[in-house]
Amino acid sequence: MSFLDHLEELRWRLVRAAIAVIIVAIVLWSYQERIMNDVFLAMKSKDFVSFRLLCQYLGVCIEDIPVKMQSMTVSGQFSYALMMSILGGVVIAFPFIFYQIWAFIKPGLKLNEKKMANGIVWYVSFLFFLGILFGYFVVAPLSIQFFGAFQISREIENIFTINSYMSTILSTVFYSGLFFLLPVVTYFLTKIGLFDSEFLKKYRRHAIVVILILSAIITPPDIVSQIIVSIPILILYEIGILVAKRVEKQQKLDESK
């Protein structure tokens, strides 16, 4: 295929991905009130599933967050209903979107590279949705609970704008999904020789410190919440080391042939 033919193929694959996002977004738009109340505003309540489990199994009980919600711009509610629908479309249609990207890249790979990347669409989608669930049920509610309940003075009332509230949740959840793709990123960076398993081992202690600092920033100031957030991220880092070792082993086998 010529360069222009490749561009044409990429264009149509992006068009297919965009159509999938739009279709899902339209469906989500039709349920916007239920989604807002049951998915996002539910995090303000002590009955949110994550808070109930914390109270039941870890003894960390949380009260309803004393916060009011308001929209201070003319298009505020409409804009975030639209953003919620589109971003939700991207999340739900992610496997199809990634498949379109992978289908464009795959023909240019060597046979052994295709074998090593076998099932990558499933693995990437699984890790992404796992990150989304972690962000929604752990990181986002703990962040909302902490910032909603925190007061410098009892004379100051927390009144969140829909802009601030939704931005915090959407960005936290979406970036958690992307962060869980760390093993996949490690695979490709090791593949191109940017770093190896020894590099990851060498800077393991530095990574642990950074992860603990990030966990302390995005969670309430208690050790239980920090551990809950830190453990999955540390596990992902260790998985990244195992992935790097596997890539190195395969590369040595290929060189010996």
N, C-alpha and C positions, 0 to 999 in steps of 0.2 A: 504493500500500500504506500501511496505517496504521502507526503507531509500533510497536504490538504485533505486527503482521505481520512487520515488519522484525526485531524481536527473535526471533520464532519461526524465521525463515529463518536468522538468525545462529546460533541454538541448534542447528539441525539440521546446519549446515555444520561447526560445532565438533564435533558428535557424530561426523560422518563422519570428520573428521580424527583424532579420538581413537581410533576403531575401527581406522583404518589403522595408527596408532602401536602399538596393542595387538597387532594381527596380526603386525607385523614383530617386536615385542618377544618374542612367544611363540616365533617361529622362532629368534631370536638366543639365547633362553634355553636352547633345546635343544642349542645348540652352545657353551655358555658356557665349558667347559674349553678347547676348541680356540681360541676367540677370546682367552681370557685368556693362553694360552701363546704363540700365534703372532702376536697383534696387539699386546698390551700388554707382556708380560714380555720379548718379543723385543728391546725397546729397551735392555735391559741388556747385550746381547751385541755384540761387535765385528763380528759377521756380519750385523747389521741392515743392510738395503739402503742406507740413507742413509750409514752409516759406511763401507761398502765403496766407495761411489762417491766419497766424500770422499778416501779413501786412494788410490784408483786414479787420479783425475783432478786432485786438488789437492794430493796429498802429505800431507794431514792425517790421520794414522792414529791410531785410537783403540783402546785395549785394553778387555777386558771390565770392566765396572764392578764393583768389589769391594763389593757390597751384598747384604744378606740381606733377605728379605721375611717379615713376620709379621702376624697378625691378633690384636689385643689386646682385642677385644670379642666377646661371645657371638654377636652377629648381624653381625659385621663382614663376613665373606665373603658371606653371604647378601644383605646390604644393597647391597654394591657389585656383586654379580652382577645384582641387580634394577635398580640405577641404570644399569649398563652396557647392559642390555637395553632399558630405556625410552629412554635418551638415544640409543642406536643406532637405535631405532625412529623417533625424532624426526628424526634426520639422514637416514635412508634414505627416510622418507616425506615429507621436506621439500617436494619439488615438489608433491605432492598437497595438503599443508597450505596452502602458499602459494596454490595454485590456488583452494582453497575460500575463502580470505580475499579474493583478487582477484575472484572471481565474485560475492562479496557487495558489493564496492565498485564494480565496473565499471558497473552500471546507473545509478549516480548521476553519472557523468562526462558531460561534453559530447562531441560527436562528434569534435572535433579533439583532445581529450585522449585519447580512446580510440585514435585513430590514432597519436598520439605514443607511447602506451604499448603499442603492438602488439608482441607477442612478449615481454612483460615476464616472464611466468612462466618462459620458457626462459632469459632473460638472468639473472634472479635465481637460478635453480637452478644455472646454470653457475658463476656467481661464488661461490655458497655452497659448492659441492662443490670448486671450485678452492681456496678458503680452507681447507676441511677437509683436503684433500691436503697443502697447504702446512704446516698446523699439525701434521699427523701425521708427515710425512716430514722436516720441517726443524725447526720450533720445539720441539716436544715432545721428540724424541730428543736435541737439543742441550742442552735444559734438564735432562733426566734424566742425561745424561752428565756435565754440569758439576757438578750438586749431588751426584750419586752418587760421583764421584771426589774431590770436595773434602774435605779433612781439615785441621782446625786442628792436630791432633796425631795421630801414628801410634798413640797409645794409645787413641784414640777410634774405635770401629768404627761404620760406617754400617749401621744396621738400620732400614729403612723400614717403616712400617705400611702395610697395604693402603689405608687411608684416605688417607694423605698421597700415596702413589704414584699411585693412581687419580684423585684429585682434581686433581693437577697435570696429568696427561695429558688427562683429559676436559675440564677447563675450558680448557686451552690450545688444544686442537683445536677445540672448539666455538666459542670466542670468535674464533679465527682465521677460521672460516667466516663469522661475523657481520661481522668487520672487512672482509672482502673485498666486502661489500655497500656499501662506501663510495660507489662511483659511483652506485648506485641512490638512496642517501640524499641525495647531492648533487643529483641530478635533482629530487627532490621538494622539498628545501629551497630550491632555486633557483626552482622552479615557484611556491612560495608567497611568494617575495620575501624570504626570510630573509637570504640573501646572494647574491652574483653572482660571475662569473669574476674580476673585478677584485679582489674581496676575497680570493679564494683565491690570486691572483698576489701580492698585497701581502704576505700572510703566508706565502709559500712558504718563505722562509728560516727562519722560526720553526718551521714544520712539519717541515722537514728536521732541525733541532736536536732536536725532540721525538722524531722517529722514530729518530734515532741513539741517543738516550738510552735509549729503550725497547728497542732492539736490544741495547744493551750490558748491560741488566739481565737480559734473558731468554735470553741466549746466553753461552757460555763466553768468557773474556776474551782472545779473539784476533780479529784484524782480519778474517780470512776469514769466520768465522761471522757477525760483525756485518754484513758486506757482503751475505752470502747472505740474511739476514733483511731488511735494509733496502731492497734494490733492488725487490722486488715491491711493497712498501708505497709507495715513492716513485712507482713506475709507476702505482699505483692513484690516488694523489693527482693526478698529471698527467692521468689519464683523467677524474677528477672535474672538472678545469678544462675539458676539452674538452666534457664533458657539459653543464656550466653554459653554455658558449658556444652550444651547439646549442639549449638551451632559450631563451636570450635571443633568438637569431635567429628562432626560431619565434614567440615572443611579439611581436616587432616586425612580422613578416609578418601576424600576426592583427590587430594594431592598425591596420595600413595598409589593411586591407580595409574 
